[in-house]
Amino acid sequence: MSANDNASLGVVICTGSYHTPDPYEPLMQALESSGFEAYCPLRPTCDLSKLHVGDVTNPNFDLGPPPEGYPTDLDDVQVVDEVLTKLIEQEGKEVLLLAHSSGGTIASQAAVPRLQYKTRQANGQQGGVIGIFYVGAFVVPVGESVHTFFQPKEGPVVTPPFMQFHKHGVLGLGTIVEAHKYMFNDLPADEAAKWAATLTASPVNTGVLTNDAYSALPCAYLVLDNDLTLPPTYQEMMIALQAEKGNIFTVYHAPSGHSPHLSWTGPLVSKMREFADQCRSH
């Protein structure tokens, strides 16, 4: 790949559910200080102004869906696609996707062939997605959604310990409970409280992954060894499932909980640079 320096490399962050870009600001600042360009679009499924909750400063999670229905994961993908299209098709930049938690599915779906580096290079075009760096992320198989992959195939929906549904159950909104424990367990109490206050809500992620980025792009996975939201056994199971299909990930480990972008920021940037250099050297 090109020998451009980091200044030409964009990092597009696909956030987890219930998250605005706010908790990713420290990571974005660290990336920019290291010479990357960082972008973090707000997912419509995490945007209280789109979730029919009344006053967003005092949200009512029991109101039910808006008349047009909730935004879906596919709306999230569209927002990421708009950023990628601008960076890649208009500016010719190389881009690394960073996928956190359920943002794994968003990144995988957004990294379509027309935006991939090798496809564009074959067509005499500049820029493109050079790889995906998954961070404690959902790596669901093609043909599955987050919902179908993690829920039992039959019987009632299982509510994970880190979240609660409200009046309308799985047809309504979910929010995080005990965020200090599940999301920010390795941060000081005051910082955990600060970031917990930025969390929003989300409808169930039912968008089906149709794009096979795993076999088309270099992929890395940062296993979060102290993650209480998505335990490392689940993370490693998803990596192994892809390995069975011949999709081998570059695997790193972090001694962190679910939010290394806050608790392990510097080393995360170092791992991202290492992986980006690996992608560009092939």
BAKOL-806485 format. One record per atom (N, C-alpha, C, CB): z negated, y, x; residue in three letters. Coordinates in pm, whole numbers, padded with zeros to 5 digits, always signed. Glycine has a CB too. Layout:
# BAKOL-806485
ZYXALA...
# end
This chain:
# BAKOL-806485
+00000-00119+00083MET+00000+00000+00000MET+00000+00125+00087MET-00121+00000-00094MET+00008+00239+00020SER+00018+00364+00095SER-00107+00388+00175SER+00045+00480+00001SER-00093+00467+00277ALA-00207+00498+00363ALA-00268+00633+00327ALA-00166+00496+00510ALA-00246+00677+00203ASN-00304+00803+00159ASN-00456+00798+00175ASN-00266+00834+00013ASN-00517+00915+00194ASP-00662+00915+00205ASP-00725+00914+00066ASP-00711+01039+00285ASP-00858+00908+00063ASN-00928+00896-00065ASN-00901+01010-00160ASN-01075+00885-00041ASN-00859+01127-00106ALA-00840+01243-00192ALA-00736+01217-00299ALA-00799+01364-00108ALA-00642+01125-00271SER-00538+01099-00369SER-00576+00986-00464SER-00408+01065-00298SER-00694+00928-00443LEU-00735+00815-00525LEU-00825+00863-00638LEU-00806+00708-00441LEU-00782+00838-00760GLY-00864+00871-00875GLY-00948+00751-00916GLY-00777+00917-00991GLY-01070+00776-00958VAL-01155+00673-01015VAL-01176+00708-01161VAL-01292+00661-00939VAL-01136+00619-01251VAL-01156+00641-01393VAL-01265+00545-01440VAL-01022+00621-01474VAL-01374+00601-01490ILE-01491+00523-01531ILE-01479+00489-01679ILE-01622+00601-01504ILE-01486+00359-01709CYS-01492+00311-01847CYS-01638+00278-01875CYS-01398+00186-01870CYS-01702+00358-01955THR-01847+00349-01974THR-01885+00231-02062THR-01900+00478-02035THR-02012+00200-02059GLY-02066+00101-02151GLY-02079+00157-02292GLY-02201+00052-02102GLY-02102+00070-02389SER-02128+00115-02526SER-02258+00196-02528SER-02137-00005-02624SER-02270+00282-02629TYR-02386+00367-02651TYR-02398+00480-02548TYR-02512+00283-02648TYR-02300+00491-02460HIS-02310+00587-02350HIS-02210+00702-02366HIS-02286+00516-02217HIS-02259+00822-02341THR-02170+00935-02315THR-02143+00937-02164THR-02234+01073-02366THR-02061+01029-02116PRO-02042+01038-01971PRO-02167+01086-01895PRO-01927+01132-01941PRO-02267+01140-01966ASP-02381+01203-01896ASP-02446+01114-01790ASP-02485+01242-01996ASP-02482+00987-01821PRO-02550+00907-01718PRO-02461+00871-01598PRO-02602+00780-01780PRO-02332+00898-01610TYR-02241+00868-01499TYR-02216+00991-01411TYR-02109+00816-01553TYR-02276+01105-01449GLU-02255+01226-01371GLU-02302+01211-01225GLU-02328+01343-01436GLU-02419+01151-01198PRO-02458+01135-01057PRO-02357+01052-00978PRO-02596+01068-01049PRO-02300+00949-01040LEU-02199+00869-00972LEU-02072+00950-00949LEU-02168+00743-01052LEU-02032+01027-01049MET-01911+01109-01034MET-01929+01209-00921MET-01879+01182-01166MET-02046+01270-00914GLN-02072+01366-00806GLN-02069+01298-00670GLN-02208+01436-00827GLN-02126+01178-00663ALA-02126+01103-00537ALA-01984+01064-00497ALA-02215+00978-00548ALA-01903+01024-00594LEU-01765+00989-00566LEU-01688+01111-00515LEU-01697+00931-00692LEU-01707+01224-00582GLU-01633+01344-00542GLU-01679+01391-00404GLU-01653+01457-00645GLU-01808+01375-00375SER-01858+01411-00242SER-01799+01321-00135SER-02011+01402-00238SER-01756+01200-00175SER-01696+01106-00081SER-01543+01118-00077SER-01734+00964-00118SER-01490+01216-00148GLY-01346+01241-00140GLY-01262+01180-00250GLY-01297+01192-00012GLY-01323+01111-00344PHE-01249+01058-00458PHE-01239+01164-00567PHE-01317+00930-00513PHE-01148+01142-00661GLU-01146+01221-00783GLU-01203+01134-00893GLU-01001+01271-00818GLU-01299+01184-00969ALA-01367+01101-01069ALA-01345+01155-01210ALA-01516+01093-01039ALA-01320+01063-01301TYR-01295+01096-01442TYR-01375+00999-01528TYR-01142+01090-01476TYR-01431+01051-01637CYS-01513+00966-01724CYS-01495+01011-01869CYS-01663+00971-01682CYS-01394+00959-01938PRO-01371+01000-02076PRO-01479+00945-02171PRO-01234+00953-02122PRO-01506+01020-02276LEU-01600+00978-02379LEU-01531+00879-02473LEU-01655+01100-02458LEU-01591+00762-02489ARG-01537+00662-02582ARG-01559+00708-02726ARG-01602+00524-02558ARG-01457+00706-02811PRO-01477+00741-02951PRO-01585+00656-03019PRO-01348+00725-03027PRO-01599+00529-02979THR-01701+00443-03042THR-01842+00483-03002THR-01676+00297-03004THR-01855+00572-02904CYS-01987+00619-02860CYS-02011+00765-02898CYS-02001+00602-02709CYS-01915+00827-02966ASP-01917+00970-02995ASP-01980+00992-03133ASP-01773+01029-02990ASP-02102+01043-03135LEU-02173+01058-03262LEU-02095+01141-03363LEU-02309+01122-03238LEU-02012+01235-03314SER-01936+01318-03407SER-01829+01239-03482SER-01871+01434-03333SER-01800+01117-03435LYS-01699+01032-03499LYS-01762+00913-03573LYS-01600+00982-03394LYS-01895+00905-03576LEU-01962+00785-03627LEU-02030+00805-03763LEU-02063+00738-03527LEU-02008+00921-03827HIS-02061+00944-03962HIS-02212+00929-03965HIS-01997+00847-04061HIS-02278+01014-03885VAL-02425+01009-03877VAL-02490+01139-03924VAL-02469+00978-03733VAL-02410+01226-03988GLY-02465+01354-04029GLY-02483+01446-03910GLY-02598+01335-04102GLY-02597+01512-03902ASP-02628+01603-03793ASP-02642+01523-03663ASP-02758+01684-03823ASP-02553+01550-03568VAL-02556+01470-03444VAL-02681+01496-03361VAL-02432+01499-03361VAL-02749+01608-03386THR-02873+01634-03313THR-02992+01564-03378THR-02900+01784-03305THR-02972+01515-03500ASN-03076+01437-03570ASN-03005+01329-03652ASN-03166+01530-03662ASN-02942+01233-03583PRO-02849+01141-03650PRO-02917+01046-03748PRO-02775+01061-03548PRO-02846+01017-03855ASN-02889+00918-03953ASN-02797+00798-03940ASN-02885+00976-04099ASN-02849+00689-03884PHE-02766+00572-03855PHE-02748+00480-03976PHE-02826+00493-03740PHE-02800+00521-04089ASP-02793+00438-04210ASP-02682+00479-04307ASP-02926+00441-04282ASP-02602+00578-04272LEU-02505+00631-04367LEU-02386+00539-04392LEU-02455+00764-04319LEU-02361+00450-04301GLY-02245+00361-04318GLY-02119+00422-04262GLY-02225+00328-04466GLY-02009+00346-04266PRO-01884+00392-04204PRO-01826+00514-04274PRO-01782+00279-04204PRO-01752+00597-04200PRO-01676+00704-04264PRO-01563+00644-04347PRO-01620+00803-04158PRO-01503+00722-04438PRO-01398+00668-04526PRO-01284+00601-04450PRO-01342+00779-04611PRO-01250+00655-04334GLU-01139+00598-04255GLU-01183+00483-04166GLU-01075+00706-04169GLU-01313+00449-04172GLY-01365+00343-04086GLY-01410+00399-03952GLY-01261+00235-04066GLY-01489+00320-03882TYR-01534+00362-03750TYR-01419+00356-03649TYR-01651+00274-03703TYR-01428+00435-03542PRO-01337+00413-03430PRO-01355+00270-03378PRO-01362+00517-03315PRO-01254+00218-03312THR-01261+00082-03256THR-01244+00088-03105THR-01153-00009-03319THR-01262-00029-03044ASP-01237-00039-02899ASP-01095+00006-02865ASP-01259-00184-02850ASP-01000-00014-02956LEU-00862+00024-02929LEU-00848+00176-02922LEU-00767-00032-03036LEU-00931+00248-02998ASP-00934+00394-02986ASP-00991+00433-02849ASP-01019+00456-03100ASP-01089+00357-02802ASP-01143+00381-02668ASP-01035+00362-02562ASP-01263+00287-02639ASP-00957+00256-02577VAL-00850+00228-02482VAL-00749+00342-02481VAL-00779+00094-02516VAL-00719+00396-02598GLN-00621+00505-02607GLN-00666+00627-02528GLN-00598+00543-02754GLN-00796+00657-02534VAL-00850+00771-02460VAL-00836+00749-02309VAL-00998+00794-02497VAL-00864+00626-02265VAL-00848+00593-02123VAL-00700+00599-02085VAL-00907+00453-02091VAL-00614+00549-02172ASP-00470+00551-02146ASP-00420+00694-02125ASP-00394+00485-02262ASP-00473+00788-02202GLU-00430+00927-02186GLU-00465+00981-02048GLU-00495+01015-02294GLU-00584+00945-01998VAL-00624+00989-01864VAL-00535+00922-01759VAL-00773+00956-01837VAL-00514+00791-01773LEU-00431+00718-01676LEU-00288+00769-01676LEU-00433+00568-01705LEU-00234+00794-01793THR-00096+00843-01803THR-00080+00975-01728THR-00054+00861-01950THR-00177+01065-01746LYS-00171+01194-01676LYS-00179+01174-01525LYS-00285+01286-01723LYS-00277+01095-01480LEU-00297+01079-01335LEU-00182+01004-01270LEU-00427+01005-01308LEU-00132+00900-01338ILE-00035+00811-01276ILE+00108+00856-01303ILE-00054+00668-01327ILE+00144+00873-01431GLU+00284+00902-01464GLU+00321+01048-01439GLU+00311+00868-01609GLU+00223+01138-01453GLN+00254+01279-01431GLN+00225+01325-01289GLN+00176+01365-01529GLN+00120+01267-01228GLU+00078+01314-01096GLU+00102+01215-00983GLU-00067+01350-01099GLU+00141+01091-01018GLY+00172+00991-00915GLY+00053+00945-00835GLY+00273+01046-00823GLY-00067+00950-00894LYS-00187+00912-00820LYS-00212+00762-00828LYS-00308+00987-00874LYS-00280+00713-00725GLU-00334+00577-00728GLU-00473+00585-00791GLU-00339+00513-00584GLU-00505+00484-00873VAL-00629+00488-00951VAL-00702+00356-00940VAL-00599+00520-01099VAL-00833+00365-00922LEU-00923+00250-00931LEU-01000+00264-01061LEU-01020+00241-00806LEU-00999+00161-01143LEU-01077+00161-01266LEU-01217+00107-01236LEU-01007+00078-01376LEU-01318+00179-01281LEU-01456+00130-01273LEU-01500+00094-01414LEU-01551+00237-01208LEU-01539-00031-01434ALA-01571-00079-01568ALA-01717-00120-01575ALA-01481-00197-01606ALA-01794-00053-01659HIS-01937-00084-01672HIS-01965-00146-01808HIS-02023+00043-01653HIS-02036-00259-01809SER-02083-00322-01931SER-01965-00351-02025SER-02189-00232-02002SER-01971-00309-02152SER-01859-00338-02243SER-01734-00260-02206SER-01899-00308-02386SER-01747-00165-02115GLY-01628-00096-02063GLY-01536-00190-01987GLY-01669+00018-01972GLY-01586-00310-01956GLY-01500-00410-01892GLY-01379-00441-01976GLY-01577-00537-01864GLY-01399-00457-02105THR-01288-00489-02194THR-01194-00370-02208THR-01340-00532-02332THR-01250-00248-02210ILE-01168-00128-02221ILE-01076-00115-02098ILE-01257-00001-02235ILE-01133-00132-01980ALA-01055-00122-01858ALA-00948-00230-01851ALA-01145-00130-01736ALA-00986-00353-01886SER-00890-00464-01880SER-00772-00440-01973SER-00959-00597-01915SER-00800-00387-02092GLN-00694-00363-02189GLN-00609-00242-02149GLN-00755-00341-02328GLN-00671-00143-02084ALA-00598-00020-02049ALA-00506-00038-01929ALA-00697+00091-02019ALA-00535-00136-01842ALA-00458-00154-01718ALA-00329-00233-01744ALA-00545-00226-01610ALA-00244-00178-01828VAL-00121-00247-01870VAL-00017-00242-01758VAL-00064-00184-01999VAL+00082-00331-01763PRO+00180-00338-01655PRO+00247-00206-01619PRO+00286-00437-01691PRO+00280-00123-01717ARG+00352+00002-01686ARG+00269+00096-01600ARG+00393+00073-01815ARG+00136+00074-01596LEU+00049+00160-01516LEU+00002+00095-01387LEU-00070+00201-01598LEU+00040-00030-01365GLN-00005-00102-01246GLN+00075-00061-01122GLN+00006-00254-01267GLN+00006-00053-01010TYR+00068-00005-00887TYR+00191-00087-00848TYR-00034-00008-00773TYR+00178-00220-00850LYS+00290-00304-00804LYS+00411-00291-00894LYS+00247-00451-00797LYS+00389-00279-01024THR+00500-00261-01117THR+00571-00130-01089THR+00451-00266-01262THR+00495-00025-01071ARG+00555+00107-01047ARG+00626+00111-00911ARG+00447+00217-01053ARG+00566+00048-00811GLN+00630+00043-00679GLN+00765-00029-00687GLN+00538-00026-00576GLN+00769-00139-00764ALA+00894-00214-00781ALA+01001-00132-00849ALA+00869-00342-00860ALA+00958-00033-00928ASN+01051+00055-00999ASN+01077+00185-00924ASN+00999+00086-01138ASN+01029+00191-00799GLY+01052+00310-00718GLY+00966+00429-00760GLY+01195+00348-00725GLY+00854+00400-00826GLN+00765+00507-00873GLN+00638+00512-00790GLN+00731+00488-01021GLN+00575+00628-00790GLN+00452+00646-00714GLN+00329+00621-00802GLN+00446+00787-00655GLN+00219+00588-00736GLY+00091+00577-00804GLY+00076+00451-00885GLY+00072+00694-00892GLY-00038+00442-00953GLY-00064+00326-01038GLY-00206+00275-01018GLY+00035+00216-01009GLY-00248+00188-01110VAL-00380+00125-01100VAL-00375+00022-00987VAL-00422+00057-01235VAL-00464+00039-00888ILE-00463-00052-00773ILE-00560-00168-00792ILE-00497+00024-00646ILE-00656-00155-00884GLY-00753-00262-00905GLY-00859-00220-01006GLY-00819-00301-00773GLY-00942-00316-01042ILE-01053-00291-01135ILE-01182-00338-01070ILE-01030-00363-01273ILE-01282-00250-01073PHE-01414-00279-01016PHE-01511-00290-01133PHE-01459-00166-00913PHE-01550-00413-01164TYR-01639-00440-01278TYR-01785-00432-01231TYR-01609-00579-01340TYR-01867-00364-01308VAL-02009-00345-01274VAL-02095-00397-01389VAL-02040-00193-01244VAL-02156-00514-01370GLY-02235-00572-01478GLY-02158-00570-01608GLY-02367-00498-01494GLY-02030-00603-01599ALA-01936-00578-01710ALA-01901-00705-01785ALA-01810-00514-01657ALA-01853-00685-01908PHE-01805-00794-01990PHE-01663-00829-01947PHE-01811-00757-02141PHE-01647-00945-01892VAL-01514-00995-01855VAL-01480-01104-01955VAL-01509-01048-01704VAL-01430-01062-02070VAL-01403-01159-02176VAL-01262-01216-02158VAL-01418-01093-02318VAL-01241-01340-02196PRO-01108-01399-02182PRO-01005-01328-02270PRO-01113-01547-02217PRO-00880-01330-02224VAL-00771-01280-02307VAL-00771-01357-02439VAL-00632-01294-02232VAL-00754-01284-02549GLY-00757-01346-02682GLY-00892-01338-02750GLY-00716-01488-02672GLY-00994-01287-02678GLU-01128-01273-02735GLU-01164-01125-02743GLU-01233-01351-02649GLU-01263-01093-02826SER-01326-00962-02826SER-01468-00979-02771SER-01328-00899-02970SER-01533-00868-02744VAL-01674-00877-02702VAL-01754-00952-02809VAL-01735-00734-02679VAL-01725-00922-02935HIS-01799-00983-03046HIS-01775-01134-03052HIS-01757-00917-03179HIS-01648-01175-03049THR-01620-01319-03063THR-01668-01398-02942THR-01471-01344-03085THR-01665-01335-02823PHE-01702-01407-02702PHE-01852-01431-02694PHE-01656-01329-02579PHE-01932-01335-02738PHE-02076-01345-02721PHE-02150-01398-02843PHE-02131-01212-02684PHE-02083-01397-02958GLN-02150-01442-03079GLN-02120-01589-03106GLN-02109-01357-03199GLN-02212-01659-03176PRO-02183-01798-03213PRO-02059-01804-03302PRO-02304-01861-03285PRO-01984-01911-03287LYS-01861-01925-03365LYS-01891-01944-03513LYS-01778-02043-03314LYS-02008-01999-03543GLU-02047-02019-03683GLU-02191-01972-03701GLU-02032-02168-03725GLU-02225-01940-03825GLY-02362-01900-03853GLY-02381-01750-03844GLY-02457-01969-03758GLY-02504-01705-03863PRO-02531-01561-03866PRO-02514-01496-03729PRO-02672-01535-03917PRO-02488-01366-03733VAL-02477-01289-03609VAL-02613-01282-03540VAL-02424-01146-03639VAL-02610-01300-03410VAL-02733-01291-03330VAL-02743-01149-03274VAL-02733-01397-03213VAL-02855-01085-03299THR-02877-00950-03246THR-02941-00960-03108THR-02966-00866-03343THR-02875-00908-03003PRO-02935-00915-02869PRO-03069-00841-02865PRO-02838-00855-02764PRO-03157-00878-02774PRO-03290-00816-02770PRO-03287-00667-02736PRO-03376-00887-02669PRO-03179-00621-02675PHE-03174-00482-02631PHE-03121-00386-02738PHE-03088-00472-02509PHE-03088-00436-02856MET-03031-00347-02957MET-03082-00382-03096MET-02879-00353-02954MET-03056-00290-03189GLN-03087-00313-03329GLN-02970-00264-03414GLN-03219-00242-03370GLN-02948-00332-03525PHE-02855-00282-03626PHE-02935-00204-03730PHE-02774-00399-03693PHE-02864-00119-03803HIS-02931-00036-03903HIS-02895-00085-04043HIS-02890+00113-03885HIS-02899+00001-04142LYS-02893-00039-04282LYS-02776-00131-04315LYS-02886+00082-04369LYS-02661-00106-04255HIS-02540-00181-04291HIS-02514-00300-04198HIS-02421-00089-04289HIS-02612-00334-04116GLY-02600-00452-04031GLY-02479-00446-03940GLY-02592-00576-04115GLY-02410-00558-03924VAL-02297-00563-03831VAL-02179-00481-03881VAL-02253-00707-03809VAL-02182-00439-04006LEU-02076-00353-04059LEU-02106-00206-04033LEU-02058-00377-04209LEU-02226-00179-03983GLY-02267-00043-03954GLY-02280-00019-03806GLY-02397-00012-04023GLY-02383+00055-03769LEU-02402+00095-03630LEU-02518+00020-03565LEU-02424+00245-03621LEU-02505+00002-03435GLY-02614-00049-03354GLY-02662+00058-03258GLY-02571-00174-03277GLY-02789+00052-03221THR-02844+00141-03120THR-02930+00059-03023THR-02927+00256-03185THR-02962+00120-02911ILE-03041+00053-02807ILE-03190+00067-02838ILE-03009+00112-02667ILE-03265-00040-02815VAL-03411-00034-02824VAL-03468-00053-02684VAL-03467-00143-02924VAL-03582+00007-02660GLU-03652-00006-02530GLU-03556+00015-02413GLU-03718-00145-02519GLU-03485+00126-02417ALA-03385+00154-02313ALA-03448+00157-02174ALA-03316+00287-02341ALA-03574+00203-02166HIS-03640+00209-02035HIS-03653+00070-01974HIS-03778+00274-02048HIS-03664-00031-02061LYS-03678-00170-02014LYS-03542-00233-01988LYS-03756-00254-02117LYS-03451-00219-02082TYR-03326-00294-02074TYR-03216-00223-01994TYR-03276-00323-02212TYR-03210-00092-02005MET-03101-00018-01940MET-03142+00043-01806MET-03052+00092-02032MET-03268+00086-01798PHE-03309+00168-01684PHE-03437+00114-01620PHE-03331+00314-01728PHE-03448-00018-01609ASN-03573-00081-01564ASN-03607-00056-01418ASN-03567-00227-01588ASN-03511-00005-01340ASP-03543+00021-01199ASP-03542+00171-01168ASP-03443-00050-01108ASP-03561+00254-01272LEU-03574+00398-01252LEU-03718+00442-01278LEU-03475+00474-01345LEU-03761+00551-01217PRO-03892+00606-01251PRO-03898+00640-01400PRO-03922+00733-01166PRO-04017+00635-01459ALA-04032+00651-01604ALA-03971+00780-01656ALA-04179+00647-01641ALA-03987+00890-01581ASP-03934+01018-01631ASP-03782+01018-01631ASP-03986+01134-01546ASP-03722+00958-01528GLU-03576+00949-01525GLU-03524+00856-01634GLU-03528+00901-01387GLU-03591+00744-01653ALA-03550+00650-01757ALA-03553+00720-01894ALA-03642+00525-01758ALA-03657+00798-01918ALA-03669+00870-02046ALA-03557+00973-02060ALA-03806+00938-02058ALA-03525+01040-01951LYS-03418+01142-01953LYS-03285+01080-01993LYS-03405+01211-01815LYS-03250+00968-01932TRP-03121+00907-01960TRP-03122+00833-02092TRP-03083+00813-01847TRP-03236+00778-02132ALA-03245+00711-02262ALA-03213+00809-02374ALA-03386+00651-02283ALA-03252+00936-02354ALA-03229+01038-02458ALA-03080+01070-02474ALA-03305+01165-02424ALA-02997+01029-02379THR-02853+01057-02390THR-02777+00945-02461THR-02794+01079-02251THR-02843+00832-02486LEU-02773+00719-02547LEU-02741+00749-02694LEU-02857+00591-02536LEU-02632+00693-02743THR-02587+00722-02878THR-02593+00595-02963THR-02443+00780-02876THR-02484+00557-03023ALA-02476+00439-03109ALA-02338+00380-03094ALA-02506+00475-03259ALA-02315+00266-03161SER-02183+00204-03152SER-02163+00106-03267SER-02166+00133-03018SER-02041+00102-03322PRO-02007-00010-03409PRO-01986-00134-03324PRO-01881+00022-03494PRO-01978-00249-03387VAL-01953-00374-03315VAL-01815-00368-03248VAL-01963-00496-03411VAL-01809-00417-03124ASN-01682-00417-03048ASN-01597-00538-03089ASN-01709-00418-02894ASN-01499-00515-03176THR-01417-00624-03229THR-01274-00624-03178THR-01416-00618-03379THR-01240-00527-03092GLY-01104-00521-03039GLY-01073-00641-02951GLY-01083-00392-02961GLY-00961-00705-02976VAL-00923-00827-02903VAL-00847-00790-02776VAL-00837-00920-02993VAL-00888-00849-02664LEU-00819-00827-02537LEU-00686-00900-02537LEU-00907-00874-02417LEU-00577-00826-02520THR-00444-00887-02517THR-00375-00872-02382THR-00357-00826-02624THR-00428-00786-02296ASN-00366-00760-02167ASN-00435-00840-02057ASN-00369-00610-02133ASN-00359-00920-01983ASP-00418-01002-01876ASP-00416-00927-01744ASP-00342-01137-01862ASP-00514-00839-01728ALA-00525-00765-01602ALA-00585-00851-01492ALA-00609-00639-01621ALA-00661-00954-01530TYR-00732-01036-01432TYR-00637-01104-01334TYR-00816-01142-01502TYR-00524-01149-01384SER-00429-01219-01297SER-00328-01124-01233SER-00355-01327-01375SER-00319-01002-01286ALA-00217-00909-01237ALA-00268-00813-01130ALA-00162-00829-01352ALA-00398-00790-01128LEU-00455-00688-01040LEU-00568-00744-00954LEU-00506-00571-01122LEU-00591-00686-00836PRO-00713-00719-00763PRO-00835-00679-00847PRO-00715-00648-00625PRO-00932-00768-00856CYS-01053-00742-00934CYS-01176-00769-00849CYS-01056-00829-01062CYS-01274-00682-00864ALA-01404-00702-00800ALA-01511-00703-00907ALA-01432-00593-00694ALA-01623-00768-00878TYR-01735-00771-00971TYR-01863-00747-00894TYR-01742-00906-01048TYR-01939-00646-00937LEU-02071-00620-00882LEU-02173-00686-00974LEU-02098-00467-00868LEU-02231-00796-00927VAL-02334-00866-01003VAL-02465-00790-00988VAL-02350-01015-00955VAL-02527-00759-01101LEU-02652-00684-01101LEU-02767-00784-01111LEU-02657-00580-01219LEU-02834-00806-00999ASP-02928-00917-00987ASP-03054-00900-01072ASP-02966-00935-00844ASP-03086-00776-01111ASN-03206-00753-01191ASN-03174-00696-01329ASN-03300-00657-01117ASN-03055-00730-01377ASP-03009-00680-01507ASP-03078-00756-01620ASP-02854-00693-01519ASP-03147-00682-01709LEU-03214-00744-01824LEU-03129-00735-01951LEU-03349-00678-01848LEU-03021-00657-01945THR-02932-00644-02061THR-02829-00756-02061THR-02862-00507-02060THR-02762-00772-01949LEU-02664-00879-01930LEU-02710-00958-01807LEU-02515-00822-01913LEU-02794-01059-01826PRO-02853-01128-01711PRO-02746-01181-01614PRO-02940-01244-01760PRO-02782-01188-01485PRO-02684-01229-01384PRO-02622-01366-01411PRO-02749-01230-01250PRO-02694-01454-01479THR-02633-01584-01511THR-02510-01567-01600THR-02737-01676-01580THR-02516-01474-01693TYR-02399-01445-01778TYR-02287-01381-01696TYR-02439-01351-01895TYR-02325-01289-01607GLN-02224-01223-01524GLN-02149-01328-01440GLN-02290-01116-01433GLN-02225-01416-01379GLU-02163-01517-01292GLU-02085-01620-01372GLU-02270-01588-01208GLU-02128-01647-01495MET-02054-01738-01582MET-01916-01681-01614MET-02131-01764-01713MET-01908-01551-01638MET-01779-01490-01671MET-01686-01491-01550MET-01799-01347-01721MET-01743-01468-01431ILE-01662-01474-01309ILE-01610-01617-01288ILE-01746-01429-01185ILE-01696-01715-01310ALA-01657-01856-01292ALA-01550-01897-01392ALA-01780-01948-01307ALA-01560-01845-01514LEU-01462-01875-01617LEU-01323-01827-01575LEU-01502-01812-01750LEU-01318-01709-01512GLN-01189-01659-01463GLN-01142-01740-01341GLN-01200-01509-01427GLN-01237-01779-01257ALA-01200-01857-01138ALA-01133-01988-01179ALA-01323-01885-01051ALA-01180-02047-01290GLU-01118-02171-01339GLU-00972-02149-01375GLU-01194-02223-01462GLU-00937-02026-01408LYS-00798-01993-01444LYS-00719-01943-01323LYS-00795-01888-01555LYS-00783-01948-01205GLY-00715-01905-01083GLY-00729-01758-01052GLY-00571-01938-01093GLY-00814-01687-01128ASN-00835-01544-01105ASN-00963-01525-01023ASN-00843-01467-01241ASN-00946-01502-00895ILE-01060-01494-00804ILE-01101-01349-00784ILE-01026-01558-00668ILE-01226-01318-00815PHE-01279-01183-00800PHE-01347-01169-00664PHE-01379-01151-00914PHE-01338-01049-00606THR-01423-01013-00493THR-01562-00984-00549THR-01365-00889-00413THR-01663-01058-00506VAL-01796-01046-00568VAL-01893-00977-00472VAL-01849-01186-00607VAL-01960-00876-00526TYR-02068-00808-00457TYR-02196-00827-00538TYR-02036-00655-00436TYR-02311-00800-00476HIS-02438-00807-00547HIS-02515-00677-00525HIS-02523-00929-00500HIS-02585-00635-00631ALA-02673-00518-00622ALA-02813-00556-00667ALA-02618-00400-00708ALA-02916-00512-00595PRO-03054-00541-00636PRO-03098-00443-00743PRO-03149-00536-00514PRO-03019-00433-00850SER-03044-00329-00949SER-03048-00385-01090SER-02938-00220-00940SER-03094-00300-01183GLY-03083-00330-01324GLY-02945-00296-01375GLY-03189-00255-01403GLY-02935-00266-01505HIS-02805-00250-01571HIS-02735-00119-01534HIS-02823-00257-01720HIS-02804-00029-01466SER-02745+00103-01441SER-02744+00139-01292SER-02822+00210-01518SER-02667+00067-01211PRO-02664+00099-01069PRO-02599+00234-01040PRO-02589-00010-00994PRO-02524+00287-01137HIS-02467+00421-01120HIS-02578+00526-01110HIS-02372+00455-01238HIS-02699+00489-01154LEU-02814+00580-01142LEU-02912+00536-01035LEU-02885+00589-01275LEU-02933+00406-01021SER-03040+00357-00931SER-02988+00311-00795SER-03114+00244-00998SER-02858+00296-00781TRP-02801+00239-00658TRP-02670+00313-00626TRP-02775+00084-00674TRP-02674+00444-00646THR-02551+00524-00648THR-02476+00522-00516THR-02584+00667-00684THR-02545+00550-00406GLY-02478+00555-00276GLY-02414+00424-00236GLY-02575+00597-00171GLY-02491+00314-00241PRO-02431+00185-00208PRO-02316+00146-00302PRO-02537+00077-00211PRO-02325+00186-00430LEU-02215+00156-00523LEU-02087+00225-00477LEU-02252+00201-00666LEU-02098+00351-00437VAL-01980+00422-00388VAL-01924+00352-00264VAL-02015+00570-00355VAL-02012+00305-00176SER-01967+00234-00056SER-01891+00106-00090SER-02086+00201+00034SER-01942+00030-00187LYS-01874-00092-00229LYS-01739-00059-00292LYS-01961-00172-00328LYS-01735+00049-00369MET-01608+00089-00431MET-01505+00128-00326MET-01631+00204-00528MET-01551+00198-00222ARG-01457+00236-00116ARG-01408+00111-00043ARG-01525+00334-00016ARG-01499+00019-00016GLU-01463-00105+00053GLU-01356-00180-00026GLU-01587-00194+00074GLU-01377-00190-00157PHE-01281-00261-00242PHE-01149-00184-00252PHE-01340-00283-00382PHE-01156-00052-00264ALA-01033+00026-00270ALA-00950+00011-00143ALA-01066+00173-00293ALA-01019+00011-00029ASP-00947-00011+00098ASP-00883-00149+00101ASP-01043+00005+00218ASP-00953-00247+00048GLN-00900-00383+00041GLN-00775-00386-00048GLN-01007-00482-00013GLN-00782-00318-00161CYS-00666-00316-00252CYS-00545-00249-00185CYS-00701-00242-00383CYS-00571-00144-00111ARG-00462-00064-00053ARG-00403-00130+00072ARG-00512+00075-00019ARG-00475-00227+00127SER-00426-00288+00251SER-00333-00406+00222SER-00544-00335+00338SER-00322-00446+00094HIS-00238-00560+00061HIS-00099-00513+00017HIS-00303-00645-00050HIS
# end
